[in-house]
Amino acid sequence: MATPNYSYEKRQRELAKKRKAEEKRQRKLSGKPDDGSAPDEPQTDGEAASAPADPATPQT
């Protein structure tokens, strides 16, 4: 009976995790939510820092 290759299995899990993280990063960069969840997530590209001081002005 062959013994399981745990190193190979672990490496495959790590690669899958990296692939998933890269896909998530690409979705965030494209700016298009895939399922429309959490539309009010904090923005990391500096848009929130440049918000106008007047709250009556709508942001687009």
N, CA and C atoms as an extended XYZ file, in Angstrom:
180
Properties=species:S:1:pos:R:3:atomname:S:1:resname:S:1:resid:I:1 pbc="F F F"
N         0.842       -1.177        0.000 N   MET     1
C         0.000        0.000        0.000 CA  MET     1
C         0.894        1.250        0.000 C   MET     1
N         0.532        2.221       -0.814 N   ALA     2
C         1.308        3.449       -0.916 CA  ALA     2
C         0.983        4.382        0.247 C   ALA     2
N         1.985        5.090        0.713 N   THR     3
C         1.765        6.046        1.795 CA  THR     3
C         1.342        7.396        1.215 C   THR     3
N         0.503        8.107        1.916 N   PRO     4
C         0.047        9.408        1.405 CA  PRO     4
C         1.186       10.432        1.407 C   PRO     4
N         1.195       11.256        0.398 N   ASN     5
C         2.213       12.281        0.270 CA  ASN     5
C         1.639       13.583        0.842 C   ASN     5
N         1.846       13.800        2.130 N   TYR     6
C         1.272       14.951        2.798 CA  TYR     6
C         1.870       16.260        2.308 C   TYR     6
N         3.133       16.237        1.930 N   SER     7
C         3.764       17.457        1.427 CA  SER     7
C         3.097       17.918        0.140 C   SER     7
N         2.784       16.985       -0.728 N   TYR     8
C         2.121       17.330       -1.987 CA  TYR     8
C         0.730       17.897       -1.718 C   TYR     8
N        -0.010       17.253       -0.826 N   GLU     9
C        -1.355       17.717       -0.502 CA  GLU     9
C        -1.320       19.121        0.103 C   GLU     9
N        -0.353       19.362        0.989 N   LYS    10
C        -0.235       20.672        1.614 CA  LYS    10
C         0.099       21.727        0.568 C   LYS    10
N         1.007       21.399       -0.333 N   ARG    11
C         1.385       22.345       -1.393 CA  ARG    11
C         0.191       22.671       -2.285 C   ARG    11
N        -0.624       21.670       -2.591 N   GLN    12
C        -1.806       21.910       -3.420 CA  GLN    12
C        -2.795       22.826       -2.711 C   GLN    12
N        -2.965       22.632       -1.400 N   ARG    13
C        -3.856       23.515       -0.637 CA  ARG    13
C        -3.326       24.941       -0.637 C   ARG    13
N        -2.012       25.088       -0.470 N   GLU    14
C        -1.412       26.426       -0.473 CA  GLU    14
C        -1.588       27.102       -1.825 C   GLU    14
N        -1.403       26.353       -2.902 N   LEU    15
C        -1.574       26.919       -4.239 CA  LEU    15
C        -3.022       27.327       -4.480 C   LEU    15
N        -3.956       26.517       -4.022 N   ALA    16
C        -5.371       26.844       -4.181 CA  ALA    16
C        -5.709       28.105       -3.391 C   ALA    16
N        -5.139       28.237       -2.199 N   LYS    17
C        -5.387       29.414       -1.378 CA  LYS    17
C        -4.829       30.672       -2.056 C   LYS    17
N        -3.635       30.554       -2.637 N   LYS    18
C        -3.038       31.690       -3.348 CA  LYS    18
C        -3.867       32.068       -4.566 C   LYS    18
N        -4.338       31.052       -5.287 N   ARG    19
C        -5.160       31.291       -6.475 CA  ARG    19
C        -6.446       32.035       -6.091 C   ARG    19
N        -7.072       31.580       -5.009 N   LYS    20
C        -8.311       32.199       -4.558 CA  LYS    20
C        -8.069       33.638       -4.115 C   LYS    20
N        -6.965       33.877       -3.402 N   ALA    21
C        -6.641       35.236       -2.959 CA  ALA    21
C        -6.377       36.147       -4.150 C   ALA    21
N        -5.711       35.640       -5.172 N   GLU    22
C        -5.434       36.441       -6.365 CA  GLU    22
C        -6.723       36.774       -7.108 C   GLU    22
N        -7.639       35.820       -7.204 N   GLU    23
C        -8.929       36.081       -7.849 CA  GLU    23
C        -9.706       37.139       -7.071 C   GLU    23
N        -9.668       37.074       -5.757 N   LYS    24
C       -10.354       38.052       -4.926 CA  LYS    24
C        -9.743       39.436       -5.128 C   LYS    24
N        -8.417       39.493       -5.199 N   ARG    25
C        -7.736       40.766       -5.417 CA  ARG    25
C        -8.111       41.358       -6.769 C   ARG    25
N        -8.208       40.507       -7.789 N   GLN    26
C        -8.581       40.984       -9.114 CA  GLN    26
C       -10.012       41.524       -9.123 C   GLN    26
N       -10.915       40.849       -8.398 N   ARG    27
C       -12.301       41.330       -8.314 CA  ARG    27
C       -12.354       42.682       -7.629 C   ARG    27
N       -11.563       42.850       -6.568 N   LYS    28
C       -11.544       44.128       -5.869 CA  LYS    28
C       -11.008       45.226       -6.769 C   LYS    28
N        -9.964       44.930       -7.537 N   LEU    29
C        -9.372       45.936       -8.414 CA  LEU    29
C       -10.312       46.320       -9.542 C   LEU    29
N       -11.104       45.378      -10.013 N   SER    30
C       -12.011       45.687      -11.113 CA  SER    30
C       -13.154       46.582      -10.649 C   SER    30
N       -13.454       46.571       -9.341 N   GLY    31
C       -14.479       47.437       -8.798 CA  GLY    31
C       -15.883       46.944       -9.037 C   GLY    31
N       -16.028       45.734       -9.473 N   LYS    32
C       -17.348       45.171       -9.749 CA  LYS    32
C       -17.618       44.046       -8.756 C   LYS    32
N       -18.510       44.258       -7.800 N   PRO    33
C       -18.807       43.179       -6.856 CA  PRO    33
C       -19.490       42.020       -7.577 C   PRO    33
N       -19.032       40.812       -7.293 N   ASP    34
C       -19.586       39.646       -7.981 CA  ASP    34
C       -20.984       39.286       -7.505 C   ASP    34
N       -21.279       39.522       -6.215 N   ASP    35
C       -22.604       39.155       -5.725 CA  ASP    35
C       -23.320       40.332       -5.059 C   ASP    35
N       -22.740       41.507       -5.073 N   GLY    36
C       -23.388       42.686       -4.530 CA  GLY    36
C       -23.405       42.744       -3.021 C   GLY    36
N       -22.617       41.939       -2.352 N   SER    37
C       -22.616       41.949       -0.903 CA  SER    37
C       -21.690       43.039       -0.378 C   SER    37
N       -22.066       43.618        0.749 N   ALA    38
C       -21.286       44.630        1.460 CA  ALA    38
C       -20.890       45.796        0.564 C   ALA    38
N       -21.862       46.601        0.101 N   PRO    39
C       -21.511       47.727       -0.754 CA  PRO    39
C       -20.796       48.847       -0.013 C   PRO    39
N       -20.882       48.874        1.333 N   ASP    40
C       -20.243       49.937        2.076 CA  ASP    40
C       -18.969       49.469        2.761 C   ASP    40
N       -18.141       48.700        2.056 N   GLU    41
C       -16.855       48.290        2.577 CA  GLU    41
C       -15.911       49.481        2.554 C   GLU    41
N       -14.982       49.545        3.491 N   PRO    42
C       -14.024       50.652        3.468 CA  PRO    42
C       -13.156       50.597        2.215 C   PRO    42
N       -12.913       51.751        1.649 N   GLN    43
C       -12.131       51.812        0.424 CA  GLN    43
C       -10.666       52.007        0.784 C   GLN    43
N        -9.787       51.247        0.147 N   THR    44
C        -8.377       51.308        0.482 CA  THR    44
C        -7.572       52.112       -0.518 C   THR    44
N        -8.184       52.659       -1.543 N   ASP    45
C        -7.424       53.364       -2.567 CA  ASP    45
C        -7.387       54.864       -2.329 C   ASP    45
N        -7.789       55.346       -1.155 N   GLY    46
C        -7.669       56.747       -0.824 CA  GLY    46
C        -8.878       57.589       -1.166 C   GLY    46
N        -9.936       57.012       -1.697 N   GLU    47
C       -11.119       57.798       -2.035 CA  GLU    47
C       -11.804       58.317       -0.777 C   GLU    47
N       -11.810       57.545        0.288 N   ALA    48
C       -12.474       57.962        1.519 CA  ALA    48
C       -11.744       59.146        2.151 C   ALA    48
N       -10.439       59.248        1.973 N   ALA    49
C        -9.662       60.328        2.554 CA  ALA    49
C        -9.942       61.650        1.845 C   ALA    49
N       -10.376       61.622        0.593 N   SER    50
C       -10.620       62.848       -0.153 CA  SER    50
C       -12.088       63.231       -0.171 C   SER    50
N       -12.861       62.786        0.830 N   ALA    51
C       -14.285       63.105        0.890 CA  ALA    51
C       -14.462       64.579        1.210 C   ALA    51
N       -15.463       65.230        0.619 N   PRO    52
C       -15.681       66.653        0.892 CA  PRO    52
C       -16.155       66.862        2.327 C   PRO    52
N       -15.889       68.049        2.875 N   ALA    53
C       -16.260       68.358        4.246 CA  ALA    53
C       -17.756       68.637        4.358 C   ALA    53
N       -18.401       69.037        3.278 N   ASP    54
C       -19.827       69.343        3.279 CA  ASP    54
C       -20.637       68.068        3.093 C   ASP    54
N       -21.370       67.592        4.112 N   PRO    55
C       -22.114       66.330        3.970 CA  PRO    55
C       -23.324       66.464        3.059 C   PRO    55
N       -23.747       67.683        2.725 N   ALA    56
C       -24.892       67.866        1.852 CA  ALA    56
C       -24.540       67.557        0.394 C   ALA    56
N       -23.255       67.553        0.068 N   THR    57
C       -22.818       67.255       -1.296 CA  THR    57
C       -22.826       65.743       -1.499 C   THR    57
N       -23.622       65.230       -2.416 N   PRO    58
C       -23.653       63.778       -2.626 CA  PRO    58
C       -22.385       63.292       -3.327 C   PRO    58
N       -21.913       62.142       -2.895 N   GLN    59
C       -20.752       61.525       -3.529 CA  GLN    59
C       -21.221       60.530       -4.559 C   GLN    59
N       -20.504       60.444       -5.664 N   THR    60
C       -20.849       59.462       -6.701 CA  THR    60
C       -19.768       58.468       -6.873 C   THR    60
